[in-house]
Amino acid sequence: MNVKDFRRIALSFSGAEESSHMGNPDFRVGGRIFATLASAKQGYGNLMLTPEQQAAFVEEMPEVFLPIPGGWGRMGMTHIRLAMASEDVLHGALHAAWQLRLDKNTRTSRKKKISESRQPKAKLRRKR
């Protein structure tokens, strides 16, 4: 797989769109990032996963997946070695990141609606 494949697959998911973050291509759903090509020059795509998902991917295929170094990696951000990934593996990994972002967007939207519904209604002042 390569950068073109990563882009094609990432954009195949419902609502996915390409944007840019700090000058690097990223892929979003609902305006929020689920994957980037920030490390494309090193041969990686980047996936925004949970730490648990990351651990499962790395354990299953350590030659393909590795945590991004530092704090981002501890939060679940994961490199995928594009040249080592099959189309099925890349599709599955991108789908996992896309689905996670979609689920988070839904939870955030629900919390916002609940919070807004609990706000006191503005009182109208009557002119006397």
C-alpha positions as CSV (number, residue, x, y, z in Angstrom):
1,M,0.0,0.0,0.0
2,N,1.0,3.6,-0.4
3,V,-0.1,7.2,0.2
4,K,-2.6,7.1,-2.7
5,D,-4.1,3.9,-1.3
6,F,-4.4,5.4,2.2
7,R,-6.1,8.5,0.8
8,R,-8.5,6.5,-1.4
9,I,-9.5,4.2,1.4
10,A,-9.9,6.9,4.0
11,L,-12.1,8.9,1.7
12,S,-14.3,5.9,0.9
13,F,-16.0,6.0,4.4
14,S,-19.3,7.8,4.7
15,G,-18.8,11.5,5.6
16,A,-15.0,11.4,5.3
17,E,-13.3,14.4,3.9
18,E,-9.7,15.4,3.4
19,S,-8.3,18.5,5.1
20,S,-5.0,19.8,6.4
21,H,-3.5,20.0,9.9
22,M,-0.2,21.8,10.4
23,G,0.5,21.5,6.6
24,N,-0.1,17.8,6.5
25,P,-3.1,15.9,4.9
26,D,-5.6,14.6,7.4
27,F,-8.9,12.8,7.2
28,R,-12.0,13.8,9.1
29,V,-15.5,12.8,9.8
30,G,-17.8,15.4,11.3
31,G,-15.0,17.9,11.2
32,R,-12.8,15.8,13.6
33,I,-9.6,13.9,12.6
34,F,-9.4,10.1,12.4
35,A,-6.2,9.7,10.4
36,T,-3.4,11.7,8.9
37,L,-0.5,11.4,6.5
38,A,1.8,13.5,8.7
39,S,4.5,10.8,8.5
40,A,4.1,9.9,4.9
41,K,7.7,10.8,4.1
42,Q,8.8,8.1,6.5
43,G,6.4,5.6,4.9
44,Y,3.7,5.7,7.6
45,G,0.0,6.6,7.8
46,N,-1.2,7.6,11.2
47,L,-4.4,6.3,12.9
48,M,-6.2,7.8,15.9
49,L,-7.1,4.7,17.9
50,T,-7.7,4.0,21.6
51,P,-4.7,2.6,23.6
52,E,-6.6,-0.7,23.7
53,Q,-7.1,-0.9,19.9
54,Q,-3.5,0.1,19.4
55,A,-2.2,-2.7,21.7
56,A,-4.4,-5.2,19.8
57,F,-3.1,-4.1,16.4
58,V,0.5,-4.0,17.5
59,E,0.2,-7.4,19.1
60,E,-1.4,-8.9,16.1
61,M,0.9,-7.4,13.4
62,P,4.0,-5.7,15.0
63,E,5.7,-5.5,11.6
64,V,2.8,-3.3,10.3
65,F,1.7,-1.2,13.4
66,L,3.7,0.7,16.0
67,P,2.8,3.4,18.5
68,I,3.8,6.9,17.5
69,P,6.6,7.9,19.9
70,G,5.9,10.0,23.0
71,G,2.6,11.2,24.5
72,W,0.6,10.9,21.3
73,G,1.5,7.2,21.1
74,R,0.4,6.6,24.7
75,M,-3.0,8.1,23.8
76,G,-3.4,5.5,21.0
77,M,-2.0,7.3,18.0
78,T,-0.5,4.6,15.8
79,H,1.7,4.4,12.7
80,I,0.9,1.9,10.0
81,R,3.7,0.9,7.7
82,L,2.1,1.4,4.4
83,A,4.5,-0.8,2.4
84,M,3.9,-3.7,4.8
85,A,0.1,-3.5,4.9
86,S,-2.3,-5.3,2.6
87,E,-5.4,-3.6,1.4
88,D,-7.6,-5.5,3.8
89,V,-5.4,-4.6,6.7
90,L,-5.2,-0.9,5.8
91,H,-9.0,-0.8,5.2
92,G,-9.7,-2.5,8.5
93,A,-7.4,-0.2,10.4
94,L,-8.7,3.0,8.8
95,H,-12.3,1.8,9.4
96,A,-11.5,1.2,13.1
97,A,-10.2,4.8,13.4
98,W,-13.1,6.2,11.4
99,Q,-15.7,4.3,13.5
100,L,-14.1,5.4,16.7
101,R,-14.2,9.1,15.6
102,L,-17.8,8.7,14.5
103,D,-18.7,7.2,17.9
104,K,-16.9,10.0,19.8
105,N,-18.7,12.6,17.7
106,T,-22.1,11.0,18.5
107,R,-21.3,11.0,22.3
108,T,-20.1,14.6,22.2
109,S,-23.2,15.6,20.3
110,R,-25.5,14.0,22.8
111,K,-23.6,15.5,25.8
112,K,-23.9,19.0,24.1
113,K,-27.6,18.5,23.5
114,I,-28.2,17.4,27.2
115,S,-26.1,20.3,28.5
116,E,-28.0,22.8,26.3
117,S,-31.3,21.5,27.4
118,R,-30.3,22.0,31.1
119,Q,-29.4,25.7,30.5
120,P,-31.9,28.1,32.1
121,K,-34.1,29.8,29.5
122,A,-33.5,33.4,29.0
123,K,-36.2,35.5,30.5
124,L,-37.7,38.2,28.4
125,R,-38.0,41.6,30.1
126,R,-41.3,43.3,29.6
127,K,-41.4,47.0,29.0
128,R,-43.5,48.9,31.4
